[in-house]
Amino acid sequence: MTFFEHPQALCESRQVGEGTRVWAFAHVLPGAVIGRDCNICDGVFVENDVVVGDRVTVKGGVQLWDGVRLEDDVFVGPNATFTNDPFPRSRRYLEKYGATTVRSGASIGANATILPGLSIGRDAMVGAGSVVTRDVPDHAIVVGNPARVTGYHGARRGDPDATAEGPGASDGAADTVATVSLARAGALAAGEVGPDLPFQPRRFQVVGDSPSAQGSGAHAYRVTRQLLVCLSGSVRVLVDDGVRRREHTLDSPDQGLYLPALTWAAPYRQSAGAVLLVLASEPDDPGDRVEDYEQFTGLVTARA
């Protein structure tokens, strides 16, 4: 045996990696797959159709039901609860359970509840006691019931005094993502292409209080550049160049946020009644949009 099994543990699976420790009163069914150097703590139950990666910690009182997938370096706090049936009934069983996936490096706090079939993004943090009802973006910090994005891991606050200088604004990294000052007279805010706007807009969107504005609409564009203006209320925006992350707060119609091409952006924490205007440099092209963060970082690496 290349892994440690406590005398009071019941580990029926032999698909357990080297260096893993299965502690007292844990029960691992024979079909489960557990990677290397994991820590399966007291009182954990692991069902058959479960895959656990390497260096995973599962604290006491957790049940990993059929369909749960924990990637490498995941932390699951005590008494966190996974579910796998969206409409459970006694003695009625699904033929196959949908996957609930916790991506690499993510952490789930104590007593959090994860609804079935969801994905917790890479390096994300689910706060203690949160109820997760929809996918969590990569690097996001979510809390509450239902869980909402309150920040992003590793992001620092943007410089509110940074300004873009018209069309010459850099197409570089998150440090060069800049705010654009627009003229304001009373309730009227206006800008001109050239002096104020860094590109000729060819498309616009108006985003109200929607799920995407709360953190589930993160994406980048291969070619399109954007300018974001909050017409009313406030919204936070995460920007990411594939190496660094920053948070910006938009709360005035005379301030815009310029996003070069290949910049990952995630509007979130939108106030009630907020309205976000998005100006884009190119017509709508689904092939230009990148919604997978790993694909985005690959494109950034290829460009370097």
C-alpha positions as a Markdown table, in Angstrom:
| # | Residue | x | y | z |
|---|---|---|---|---|
| 1 | Met | 0.0 | 0.0 | 0.0 |
| 2 | Thr | 1.5 | 3.4 | -1.0 |
| 3 | Phe | -1.1 | 5.5 | 0.9 |
| 4 | Phe | -2.0 | 5.8 | 4.6 |
| 5 | Glu | -5.3 | 4.3 | 5.8 |
| 6 | His | -6.2 | 4.8 | 9.4 |
| 7 | Pro | -7.2 | 1.6 | 11.2 |
| 8 | Gln | -10.7 | 3.0 | 11.7 |
| 9 | Ala | -11.1 | 4.1 | 8.1 |
| 10 | Leu | -12.9 | 2.1 | 5.4 |
| 11 | Cys | -11.2 | 2.6 | 2.1 |
| 12 | Glu | -12.6 | 0.1 | -0.5 |
| 13 | Ser | -10.9 | 1.8 | -3.4 |
| 14 | Arg | -7.4 | 0.9 | -4.5 |
| 15 | Gln | -7.3 | 3.7 | -7.0 |
| 16 | Val | -5.6 | 6.0 | -4.4 |
| 17 | Gly | -2.4 | 7.9 | -5.1 |
| 18 | Glu | 0.9 | 7.7 | -3.3 |
| 19 | Gly | 1.2 | 9.8 | -0.2 |
| 20 | Thr | -2.6 | 10.2 | 0.3 |
| 21 | Arg | -3.9 | 9.9 | 3.9 |
| 22 | Val | -7.4 | 8.6 | 4.6 |
| 23 | Trp | -8.3 | 9.3 | 8.2 |
| 24 | Ala | -10.6 | 7.7 | 10.9 |
| 25 | Phe | -14.2 | 7.0 | 10.0 |
| 26 | Ala | -13.7 | 8.1 | 6.4 |
| 27 | His | -15.5 | 5.8 | 3.9 |
| 28 | Val | -14.3 | 5.6 | 0.3 |
| 29 | Leu | -16.3 | 3.4 | -2.1 |
| 30 | Pro | -14.5 | 1.1 | -4.5 |
| 31 | Gly | -15.1 | 3.1 | -7.7 |
| 32 | Ala | -13.7 | 6.4 | -6.4 |
| 33 | Val | -10.4 | 7.7 | -7.8 |
| 34 | Ile | -8.2 | 9.8 | -5.5 |
| 35 | Gly | -4.9 | 11.3 | -6.5 |
| 36 | Arg | -1.5 | 11.8 | -4.8 |
| 37 | Asp | -0.7 | 13.5 | -1.5 |
| 38 | Cys | -4.4 | 14.1 | -0.6 |
| 39 | Asn | -5.8 | 14.5 | 2.9 |
| 40 | Ile | -9.2 | 12.8 | 3.3 |
| 41 | Cys | -10.1 | 13.8 | 6.9 |
| 42 | Asp | -12.2 | 12.2 | 9.6 |
| 43 | Gly | -15.8 | 11.4 | 8.7 |
| 44 | Val | -15.6 | 12.0 | 4.9 |
| 45 | Phe | -17.7 | 9.9 | 2.6 |
| 46 | Val | -16.6 | 9.4 | -1.0 |
| 47 | Glu | -19.1 | 7.7 | -3.4 |
| 48 | Asn | -18.2 | 5.6 | -6.5 |
| 49 | Asp | -18.4 | 8.1 | -9.4 |
| 50 | Val | -16.0 | 10.6 | -7.8 |
| 51 | Val | -12.6 | 11.8 | -9.1 |
| 52 | Val | -10.2 | 13.7 | -6.8 |
| 53 | Gly | -7.0 | 15.2 | -8.2 |
| 54 | Asp | -3.6 | 15.6 | -6.5 |
| 55 | Arg | -2.9 | 17.5 | -3.3 |
| 56 | Val | -6.6 | 17.9 | -2.4 |
| 57 | Thr | -7.7 | 18.5 | 1.2 |
| 58 | Val | -11.2 | 17.4 | 2.1 |
| 59 | Lys | -12.0 | 18.4 | 5.7 |
| 60 | Gly | -14.3 | 16.5 | 8.1 |
| 61 | Gly | -18.0 | 16.0 | 7.6 |
| 62 | Val | -17.9 | 16.3 | 3.8 |
| 63 | Gln | -19.7 | 13.9 | 1.4 |
| 64 | Leu | -18.5 | 13.7 | -2.2 |
| 65 | Trp | -21.5 | 12.3 | -4.1 |
| 66 | Asp | -21.5 | 10.7 | -7.6 |
| 67 | Gly | -20.6 | 13.2 | -10.2 |
| 68 | Val | -18.2 | 15.3 | -8.1 |
| 69 | Arg | -14.9 | 16.2 | -9.7 |
| 70 | Leu | -12.2 | 17.9 | -7.6 |
| 71 | Glu | -9.2 | 19.0 | -9.6 |
| 72 | Asp | -5.6 | 19.4 | -8.3 |
| 73 | Asp | -4.9 | 21.6 | -5.1 |
| 74 | Val | -8.6 | 22.0 | -4.2 |
| 75 | Phe | -9.6 | 22.7 | -0.6 |
| 76 | Val | -13.0 | 21.7 | 0.8 |
| 77 | Gly | -13.8 | 23.1 | 4.2 |
| 78 | Pro | -15.6 | 21.2 | 7.0 |
| 79 | Asn | -19.2 | 20.3 | 6.5 |
| 80 | Ala | -19.3 | 21.8 | 3.0 |
| 81 | Thr | -22.2 | 20.2 | 1.1 |
| 82 | Phe | -22.3 | 19.0 | -2.5 |
| 83 | Thr | -25.6 | 18.0 | -4.2 |
| 84 | Asn | -26.1 | 16.0 | -7.3 |
| 85 | Asp | -29.8 | 15.7 | -8.0 |
| 86 | Pro | -31.8 | 18.9 | -8.9 |
| 87 | Phe | -35.1 | 17.3 | -7.9 |
| 88 | Pro | -34.5 | 14.6 | -5.4 |
| 89 | Arg | -37.1 | 12.1 | -4.3 |
| 90 | Ser | -36.8 | 9.2 | -1.8 |
| 91 | Arg | -35.8 | 6.0 | -3.5 |
| 92 | Arg | -35.8 | 7.5 | -7.0 |
| 93 | Tyr | -32.4 | 7.5 | -8.6 |
| 94 | Leu | -31.0 | 9.2 | -11.8 |
| 95 | Glu | -29.4 | 6.9 | -14.4 |
| 96 | Lys | -26.4 | 9.3 | -14.5 |
| 97 | Tyr | -25.5 | 12.3 | -12.3 |
| 98 | Gly | -24.3 | 15.4 | -13.9 |
| 99 | Ala | -20.7 | 16.6 | -13.1 |
| 100 | Thr | -20.1 | 19.2 | -10.4 |
| 101 | Thr | -16.5 | 20.4 | -11.0 |
| 102 | Val | -14.2 | 22.3 | -8.7 |
| 103 | Arg | -11.3 | 23.6 | -10.8 |
| 104 | Ser | -7.7 | 23.6 | -9.7 |
| 105 | Gly | -6.7 | 25.7 | -6.8 |
| 106 | Ala | -10.2 | 26.6 | -5.7 |
| 107 | Ser | -11.3 | 26.7 | -2.1 |
| 108 | Ile | -14.8 | 26.1 | -0.6 |
| 109 | Gly | -15.4 | 27.4 | 2.9 |
| 110 | Ala | -17.0 | 25.6 | 5.8 |
| 111 | Asn | -20.7 | 24.9 | 5.5 |
| 112 | Ala | -21.0 | 26.1 | 1.9 |
| 113 | Thr | -23.6 | 24.4 | -0.3 |
| 114 | Ile | -22.9 | 23.7 | -3.9 |
| 115 | Leu | -26.0 | 23.0 | -6.2 |
| 116 | Pro | -25.7 | 20.2 | -8.7 |
| 117 | Gly | -24.0 | 20.5 | -12.1 |
| 118 | Leu | -22.1 | 23.7 | -11.4 |
| 119 | Ser | -18.4 | 24.6 | -12.0 |
| 120 | Ile | -16.3 | 26.4 | -9.4 |
| 121 | Gly | -13.6 | 28.2 | -11.4 |
| 122 | Arg | -9.8 | 28.0 | -11.0 |
| 123 | Asp | -8.4 | 29.6 | -7.9 |
| 124 | Ala | -11.9 | 30.7 | -6.9 |
| 125 | Met | -12.9 | 31.2 | -3.2 |
| 126 | Val | -16.4 | 30.3 | -1.9 |
| 127 | Gly | -17.1 | 32.0 | 1.4 |
| 128 | Ala | -18.2 | 30.0 | 4.5 |
| 129 | Gly | -21.9 | 29.3 | 4.5 |
| 130 | Ser | -22.5 | 30.5 | 1.0 |
| 131 | Val | -25.1 | 28.8 | -1.3 |
| 132 | Val | -23.7 | 28.5 | -4.8 |
| 133 | Thr | -26.6 | 28.5 | -7.4 |
| 134 | Arg | -24.6 | 29.2 | -10.6 |
| 135 | Asp | -21.1 | 28.8 | -12.0 |
| 136 | Val | -18.3 | 30.7 | -10.2 |
| 137 | Pro | -15.8 | 32.4 | -12.5 |
| 138 | Asp | -12.1 | 31.8 | -12.4 |
| 139 | His | -10.4 | 33.7 | -9.5 |
| 140 | Ala | -13.7 | 35.0 | -8.2 |
| 141 | Ile | -14.6 | 35.4 | -4.5 |
| 142 | Val | -18.2 | 34.7 | -3.8 |
| 143 | Val | -20.2 | 35.0 | -0.6 |
| 144 | Gly | -23.9 | 35.0 | 0.5 |
| 145 | Asn | -27.1 | 33.2 | -0.3 |
| 146 | Pro | -27.3 | 33.1 | -3.2 |
| 147 | Ala | -23.5 | 33.5 | -3.6 |
| 148 | Arg | -22.5 | 36.7 | -5.5 |
| 149 | Val | -19.1 | 37.9 | -6.7 |
| 150 | Thr | -17.6 | 40.3 | -4.2 |
| 151 | Gly | -14.1 | 40.5 | -5.6 |
| 152 | Tyr | -11.3 | 38.6 | -7.4 |
| 153 | His | -8.3 | 36.9 | -6.0 |
| 154 | Gly | -5.1 | 38.6 | -6.7 |
| 155 | Ala | -6.7 | 41.8 | -8.1 |
| 156 | Arg | -5.5 | 45.2 | -7.0 |
| 157 | Arg | -7.4 | 48.5 | -7.3 |
| 158 | Gly | -6.9 | 50.5 | -10.5 |
| 159 | Asp | -5.5 | 54.0 | -10.5 |
| 160 | Pro | -8.5 | 56.4 | -10.8 |
| 161 | Asp | -6.2 | 59.1 | -12.1 |
| 162 | Ala | -5.0 | 57.2 | -15.1 |
| 163 | Thr | -6.1 | 58.5 | -18.4 |
| 164 | Ala | -6.0 | 57.3 | -22.0 |
| 165 | Glu | -4.7 | 59.6 | -24.6 |
| 166 | Gly | -7.1 | 59.2 | -27.5 |
| 167 | Pro | -6.5 | 56.6 | -30.3 |
| 168 | Gly | -2.9 | 56.1 | -29.2 |
| 169 | Ala | -3.9 | 54.4 | -26.0 |
| 170 | Ser | -1.8 | 51.3 | -25.5 |
| 171 | Asp | -3.0 | 47.9 | -26.6 |
| 172 | Gly | -0.9 | 46.4 | -23.8 |
| 173 | Ala | -1.5 | 44.8 | -20.5 |
| 174 | Ala | -3.8 | 45.5 | -17.5 |
| 175 | Asp | -1.4 | 48.2 | -16.3 |
| 176 | Thr | -2.2 | 50.1 | -19.4 |
| 177 | Val | -6.0 | 49.7 | -19.3 |
| 178 | Ala | -7.0 | 53.2 | -18.5 |
| 179 | Thr | -9.8 | 55.5 | -17.6 |
| 180 | Val | -11.0 | 58.0 | -20.1 |
| 181 | Ser | -12.3 | 61.4 | -19.0 |
| 182 | Leu | -15.4 | 62.7 | -20.8 |
| 183 | Ala | -16.7 | 66.2 | -20.7 |
| 184 | Arg | -19.6 | 66.9 | -18.4 |
| 185 | Ala | -22.0 | 69.8 | -18.0 |
| 186 | Gly | -24.6 | 69.2 | -15.4 |
| 187 | Ala | -26.4 | 66.0 | -16.1 |
| 188 | Leu | -24.9 | 65.8 | -19.7 |
| 189 | Ala | -21.7 | 63.8 | -20.4 |
| 190 | Ala | -20.2 | 63.7 | -23.9 |
| 191 | Gly | -17.1 | 62.7 | -25.7 |
| 192 | Glu | -15.6 | 62.9 | -29.2 |
| 193 | Val | -13.7 | 60.3 | -31.2 |
| 194 | Gly | -10.1 | 61.3 | -31.2 |
| 195 | Pro | -9.8 | 63.7 | -28.2 |
| 196 | Asp | -11.8 | 61.5 | -25.9 |
| 197 | Leu | -12.7 | 58.1 | -27.4 |
| 198 | Pro | -9.7 | 55.9 | -28.4 |
| 199 | Phe | -11.6 | 54.3 | -31.4 |
| 200 | Gln | -14.5 | 54.8 | -33.7 |
| 201 | Pro | -17.4 | 52.9 | -32.1 |
| 202 | Arg | -19.2 | 50.4 | -34.5 |
| 203 | Arg | -21.4 | 48.7 | -31.9 |
| 204 | Phe | -22.9 | 49.4 | -28.5 |
| 205 | Gln | -24.7 | 47.5 | -25.7 |
| 206 | Val | -26.6 | 48.7 | -22.7 |
| 207 | Val | -26.4 | 46.4 | -19.7 |
| 208 | Gly | -28.8 | 46.6 | -16.8 |
| 209 | Asp | -29.0 | 44.7 | -13.6 |
| 210 | Ser | -28.4 | 41.2 | -15.0 |
| 211 | Pro | -26.6 | 38.0 | -14.0 |
| 212 | Ser | -23.7 | 38.8 | -16.3 |
| 213 | Ala | -23.2 | 42.1 | -14.5 |
| 214 | Gln | -22.9 | 40.2 | -11.3 |
| 215 | Gly | -19.9 | 38.3 | -12.4 |
| 216 | Ser | -20.8 | 35.4 | -14.8 |
| 217 | Gly | -20.2 | 37.3 | -18.1 |
| 218 | Ala | -16.4 | 37.4 | -18.0 |
| 219 | His | -14.8 | 37.3 | -21.5 |
| 220 | Ala | -12.2 | 38.9 | -23.8 |
| 221 | Tyr | -12.0 | 39.8 | -27.5 |
| 222 | Arg | -9.3 | 38.9 | -29.9 |
| 223 | Val | -9.6 | 42.1 | -31.9 |
| 224 | Thr | -12.3 | 44.3 | -30.5 |
| 225 | Arg | -11.5 | 47.2 | -28.2 |
| 226 | Gln | -14.1 | 48.4 | -25.8 |
| 227 | Leu | -15.0 | 51.5 | -23.8 |
| 228 | Leu | -17.2 | 51.0 | -20.7 |
| 229 | Val | -19.2 | 53.9 | -19.2 |
| 230 | Cys | -21.6 | 53.6 | -16.2 |
| 231 | Leu | -24.5 | 55.8 | -17.1 |
| 232 | Ser | -26.1 | 55.5 | -13.6 |
| 233 | Gly | -25.3 | 53.7 | -10.4 |
| 234 | Ser | -22.0 | 51.9 | -10.1 |
| 235 | Val | -20.3 | 48.7 | -11.2 |
| 236 | Arg | -17.0 | 47.2 | -10.5 |
| 237 | Val | -14.9 | 45.7 | -13.4 |
| 238 | Leu | -12.1 | 43.2 | -13.2 |
| 239 | Val | -9.5 | 43.5 | -15.9 |
| 240 | Asp | -6.8 | 40.9 | -16.5 |
| 241 | Asp | -4.0 | 40.7 | -19.1 |
| 242 | Gly | -3.2 | 37.1 | -18.5 |
| 243 | Val | -0.5 | 38.0 | -15.9 |
| 244 | Arg | -2.0 | 40.7 | -13.7 |
| 245 | Arg | -5.5 | 41.6 | -12.5 |
| 246 | Arg | -7.0 | 44.9 | -11.5 |
| 247 | Glu | -10.3 | 46.1 | -10.2 |
| 248 | His | -11.9 | 49.4 | -11.4 |
| 249 | Thr | -15.0 | 51.1 | -10.1 |
| 250 | Leu | -17.1 | 53.0 | -12.5 |
| 251 | Asp | -19.6 | 55.3 | -10.8 |
| 252 | Ser | -19.9 | 58.4 | -13.0 |
| 253 | Pro | -21.1 | 59.0 | -16.6 |
| 254 | Asp | -18.1 | 61.3 | -17.3 |
| 255 | Gln | -15.6 | 58.4 | -16.8 |
| 256 | Gly | -15.0 | 55.5 | -19.1 |
| 257 | Leu | -12.8 | 52.4 | -18.9 |
| 258 | Tyr | -10.8 | 51.6 | -22.1 |
| 259 | Leu | -10.2 | 47.9 | -22.7 |
| 260 | Pro | -7.6 | 47.0 | -25.4 |
| 261 | Ala | -8.0 | 43.8 | -27.4 |
| 262 | Leu | -7.0 | 40.6 | -25.5 |
| 263 | Thr | -8.1 | 42.0 | -22.2 |
| 264 | Trp | -10.2 | 39.8 | -19.9 |
| 265 | Ala | -13.0 | 41.8 | -18.4 |
| 266 | Ala | -15.6 | 40.9 | -15.8 |
| 267 | Pro | -18.2 | 43.4 | -14.7 |
| 268 | Tyr | -19.6 | 42.6 | -11.3 |
| 269 | Arg | -21.1 | 44.0 | -8.1 |
| 270 | Gln | -23.5 | 46.2 | -10.0 |
| 271 | Ser | -25.6 | 48.5 | -7.8 |
| 272 | Ala | -29.4 | 48.5 | -8.0 |
| 273 | Gly | -30.6 | 50.4 | -11.0 |
| 274 | Ala | -27.1 | 50.7 | -12.6 |
| 275 | Val | -26.8 | 50.9 | -16.3 |
| 276 | Leu | -23.6 | 50.1 | -18.2 |
| 277 | Leu | -22.9 | 51.4 | -21.7 |
| 278 | Val | -20.4 | 49.3 | -23.7 |
| 279 | Leu | -19.0 | 50.8 | -26.9 |
| 280 | Ala | -17.1 | 48.4 | -29.2 |
| 281 | Ser | -14.6 | 49.1 | -32.0 |
| 282 | Glu | -15.9 | 46.2 | -34.2 |
| 283 | Pro | -19.2 | 44.7 | -35.4 |
| 284 | Asp | -20.5 | 41.7 | -33.5 |
| 285 | Asp | -18.5 | 38.6 | -34.4 |
| 286 | Pro | -19.0 | 35.4 | -32.2 |
| 287 | Gly | -15.6 | 34.1 | -33.4 |
| 288 | Asp | -13.9 | 37.2 | -31.9 |
| 289 | Arg | -15.3 | 36.5 | -28.4 |
| 290 | Val | -13.3 | 34.3 | -25.9 |
| 291 | Glu | -15.2 | 33.0 | -22.9 |
| 292 | Asp | -12.8 | 30.4 | -21.6 |
| 293 | Tyr | -10.0 | 31.8 | -19.4 |
| 294 | Glu | -7.5 | 29.1 | -20.2 |
| 295 | Gln | -8.0 | 29.8 | -24.0 |
| 296 | Phe | -7.5 | 33.5 | -23.3 |
| 297 | Thr | -4.2 | 33.0 | -21.5 |
| 298 | Gly | -3.1 | 30.7 | -24.4 |
| 299 | Leu | -3.8 | 33.5 | -26.9 |
| 300 | Val | -1.9 | 36.0 | -24.7 |
| 301 | Thr | 1.1 | 33.6 | -24.5 |
| 302 | Ala | 1.0 | 33.1 | -28.3 |
| 303 | Arg | 1.0 | 36.8 | -28.9 |
| 304 | Ala | 4.0 | 37.4 | -26.6 |
